[in-house]
């Protein structure tokens, strides 16, 4: 395995870092003034988007773009370091049209949208003209098990009717959100063949944004919303792929998206470590710098090692995703999600401890990054679900390996000359 970035990826990374330093970081104060008022700062983001697209820093996260579609084709491995850099300013991914959930929505539509869906939804998303949300999680069931979803997608003579309630739907309060990608139960037999996905306009009669739910007492301006679907009618053209394929479609979009999330988390950990080191060298207590205390040095050293370990694990998964089927790599994808969310909790907690009371305040990004890391341990499935998935994969692998070993031993027992 070789994780060395290609010359093209290195050049794009340098260009991206200059853009972040020269344009995004100076915009932070204005962004926070808007966000603290729970108003999405379009006046900050839209000019930056126009500049990024003009420079070719656009749709960097999509390897499968077709001719004539706007964006820069990068593999998962090439894109990973760029996602890490974007992670240091969490909202900056939208500047480059690489933000969640749109990156996953665009990848899904690139593979499965028909010509009409491409024209209505995919192309405006690729141009950054609209935003989307992915409506799967529900309040009344454990959404980490999608087979329990209760939202009903009922066929009618002229299309579909949707009944249900979704919540913690990221991006639904964004002023440019025009599309809800809705997963629900339709028809079909078998636990994983009963789901379908519909492309639902956000202005559909009966679709109500009930509330924007605060997470750990912070209300994101783009929204983590509760949506209600009361007899929402859509035409037959709303069906993405085929009826009953929804579960498989939703699983397929997770692999690359989790690489993006994981690398952004690592970027936030790198920022926290840099701030921790700066604080440790400038702050004094009990006659010496904080960084001279053994426990603080241990926090810094552990953070450095753990970040590097997590990065290597994510890069290996990205490398494999470029070569293998995402479904076959479910355990690897689960592992990077688990490891990086827990890493973010540890590193941010250490950084907050070094900063003391300031670390709890809005004077640093640490408290909000810690809160996002805590949320990541539930979003896209809780830690326990990923641990279960990894354990099952490992037990199955060991059983198969043990079976092969036993067979080899039996052959040698019957014929000692065998090797």
N, C-alpha and C positions, 0 to 999 in steps of 0.2 A: 504494500500500500504506500502510495506517495501522496502526501497532503500538500505538497508545494503548490502554491497558486500559479496558474498559467500567467505568462507575461501580460496577456490581455486583462485578466482578473486583477493583477497587481496594479496595472495602470488605472483601472476603474476604481480600485480601492483608494489609491492616492487622490484621485479626482473627487471621490465621495468625501474623504476626510477633509479636503480643502473646503468643500461646500459646507460641511458641518461647522468647521471652524469659522468660516468667513460670513456665513449667512444664517445658519440655524441657531447656533449658540447666542449670537446677539439678539435673536428674536425671543429668547426665553422669558425675559421680564414681561413683554407684551402678551405672550401666550398665557402666562400665569394670571395676569390681571383679568383676562377673559374667563379662563377656566375656573378661577376662584369664585366667579360670579355665576358658575354653571351655564355659561353661554359659550357655544363653540366658536373659536377664533378664526372664522373664515378669512378675515382681513389679514391674518398672519400667514395662514397656510396656502391660500390660493396663489399669491405672487411667488412664493417659494416653489410651488408645483410647476408653474409656468417656466421658471428658470431651470429647474431640474430637467424638465422634459426637453427644453432647448439644448441642454448640454448632453443629452443622451443618457442621463441617469434616470431611467424610466422602465418600469415593469422588469426590474432586474431579477425578480424572484421566479420568473416564468420561463422554463426551458423549452416549452413546446409552442412558442409563438409561430404563427404562419406568416408567409410573405405578405407584406402590406399592412400587418398589424403593428401598432406602435410598441416599441420596447427593445430591450437588450437581452438577447438569449444567453443565459448562464446556466451551467449545471448546478446541482445542489451543492457540490463541493466548492465551486467557484463563488457561489453566492453567500456561503456561510460566513466568511469574515466580514462581508459587507453588512449582513444582518447584525453581527456583533457590534459594529460601529454605530449602526442606527439605534441599537438598544440603549446606548448611553443617553439618548434623548427619546423617551418612549414614543412620543407623538410624531417623531420625524419620519417614521416609515410611510406615513401618508404622503409626505412631500415627494417621495419617489414612487408612489402608487404601489407600495409593497406592504400595505397594512392589512392586518387581520380585521374582519374575516374576508375581505375582498380578494386577497391573494388566493385563498382556498376556493372561493366562489368562481374566480376567473379560471383557475386550473380545472375545476369541475366542468364549467361550460365549454372550455376549449376541447375537452374530450367528448362531451355528450350532447351539447346543444345542437339543435337543427338550424337550418338557415334562418328561419324567422326569429328564433330565440337568440341567435348570434347577432342579428341586426338590432333587435330591440334592447337586449340586455348586455351581451358580451362586449360589443364594440364601445358603447358608452362607458363601461367599466374600464376597459383598456385605455381609453382616452382620459380617464379620471374625471369624467363629467358627473357621474353618479356614484353613490355608495350602496352597499347591500348589507343585509344581516342574515345570519344562518339560524333559523328557528327550530331547535330540536329540544332543548331542556324544558322540563315541565315541573310545576310545583308539587303535584300530588303523587308523583312516582319517583323512584330512584333512577334518574335519567342516565346514570352510568351503565344501566342495563336498558338499552333502547328497545328491547322486546316488550317492555312494559308501557311504552308510550300510549297515551289515551286519545290524543288528537285524531279525529276521524276525517278521512278524505273519502267522501262518498261520490260515486259516479252518478251522473244524471244524464238525461238525454242530450244536454247541450254543454257538458263539461264536468265540473266537479263542485261540490259544496264542502266547505271546511268548517268543522266545529271543534273548538278546543282552546286551551290556554297554554302559553309558553312564558318562560321567564329567564332572567339573566341573559337576555339576547343582546349581545354586544353590537353597538353601532346603530341601534334602531332609533335613537334620538338625534342622530347626526342630521343636520338640515338638508343634506344631499342624499339621504337614504331613500331610495325609490323602490327597492326590491327586497322582498322577504323570501328566502329559500326555505320552504316549509317541509319538514319531514313528519309524516304521520302514518297511521295505519289505514290501509286501503283494503285490498282483497288479496287472495292467495293463501296458500297453505304452508305450514312450517314457520318456526319462530323467526327465521331470517328472510322470509319471502313474502311478508305481509306489509311491507313498508313501501311507500312511494314518496317522491319529492316533487313538489309543485313550485313553480316560479310565480309569486303572488305580488302584484303591485301594492305598494304601501298605502295608496289612496283608495284601495278597494272598499266598497261599502261593507260595513260589518267588521272591519279590521280596526281595532282600537289599541292605541298605545296607552295602557292603563296607568303606568307610572315608570319613572326612571329610578331604579332601586339603588340606594347608596351601598357601597361596599366598604366595610370597616369605617363607616361614618364619612366616606368621601363619595360625593356624587359626580361621576364622570360626565363631562359635557357631551360626549358622543353617545353615552347611555349604556346601561346594562338593564334592559327594560323588561317589563311584563306586558305581553301582548295577548289580547283576547280576540278570538275568531268566532263571530256569531253569524252563522249561515253566510259565510263569504263565498260568493260564486265566482268561479274563473272558468274560462273556456278550455276546450280539450288541448289547446296549444300550450297550456301551462305545465303539462306533464313533462318532466325531464327524464330522458331515457324511456324505460318501459315501466309499467305498473309492476310492483313487487321487487324492483331493483334498488329501492331506496337505501336499504341497509348496506348493500355492497358499495353503492356510490358514496355514501357517507364515510365508510371505512377507507376507501381509496384516497380521499382528500386529506386524510390525517397525516400521512407520512411526511411529505415535504413541509407541511404547515408546522409540524412539531419541531422539525429542524430549525425553522425560522424562529419560533417561540424560544427554543432552547438557546440559540445563539444570541438572541436579544437579551435573554436573562444573563448570559455570560458577560455581555457588554455592560449590563447594569452592575454586575459583581465587580468588574474591572474598575468601574467608576467609584464604587464604594471602597474598594481597596486603595485606590489612589487618594481618595479623601481621607481615609483612615491613616495612611502613612503621613500625609501632610499635617494632619492634626496631631499625630503622635510626636512629630518633630518640632512643632511650634508651641505646644502647650506644656506647661510645667506644673508639677505637683510634688510636694514634699521634697523640695530642693533639687529635683532632676526632671528632665523631660519625660513625658508619659511613655515615649518610645523606648526609654531605657529600662522600664520595668519588664521583668521576665514574662509576665503573663500577656502583656500587650505584644511583645515580640513573638510569642507563641501564636497569638491570634493572627498576626500578619503572616507568619510563615505558613500556618495551616491554610489560610485563605489562598495564598499564592499556589500552594501545591494542589489544593482541591479544585481551584479554577482551571489549572492546566490539565488535571485529570479529566474533568468534565468536558473540556474543549476537545480533547483527543477522542473521547467517546462519541461526541456529536459528529466530529469530522469523519470518524470511521463509518457512522451510520449514513452520513451524507454521501460518502464514497460508494457505499453499497447500494444506496437508493438510485444512484446513477447507473447501476449495473444490474440490479435485481428487481423483482416485483415487490411493490410496497407491502402487499398482503403477507408475503413470506417473511417480511422483516418486522412483523408486529411486535415481537419481544424486544427488538432493538429500539424501535420507536417508543415503546412503553418505557424502556430504560432511560432514554435521554430526557423524557418528560419528567420522570420521577426524580432523577439525579439533579437536574438543573433547578427544579422548583425548590427542592430541599437545600441545595447549595445556596440559592438566593436568600433563603431564610437565615442560614448560618452566617454568611458573610455580612449581610446587612445588620444582623443583630450585633455582631462584633463591632462594626463601624459605629453604630448608634451608641454602644457602650463606651467607646473611646471618645466620642463627642460629648457624652454626658447629656445634660438637659437640652442642649442645642440640637442634638440628634432627633429629639422628639418634635421639634418645631418645624415650621415651614421655611426656616432660614437655610436648610439644606434639603436635598432631594431624598434623604435617607428614609424618612418615615413613610413617604408615599411609595418608594420602591419596596420597602419591607412589606407594606400592605399588599402591593401587587404580587409579590412573591408568595405571600400567604394565600392569596386568592388562587394562584396557579396550582396550589396543591389540591384544589377542588375542581377548577375549570378543566374541561376536557377529561373529566374522570378523576376521582380522588386517588390519593397515593395507594390505598388498599387495593383498588381494582388493578392498578398497574403491577403491584407486587404479585397479585394473584396470577395475572397473565404471564409474567416473567417466570414464576415458579412452575406453572403448568408446562410452559415451553421447556424448561430445564429438566423437569421430571420425565417428560416425553423423550427428550434427547438422551438422557441417561439410560432410560429403558431400552431404547434402540441400540445404544452403544453396548450396554450390558448383554443384550441378546446376541450381538455379533461376537462379543468376546467369548461368551459361553459356547457358541457354535465352533469358534476356532479352537478352544480348549478340548472339546469333544473330538474334533478331527485329529488333533495331536495325540489324544489318548488312544484312539483306535490305531493310529499309524505314527509311532514316535519319530519316524524319519521325516514327517511333514514339517514345513517351516512356515 
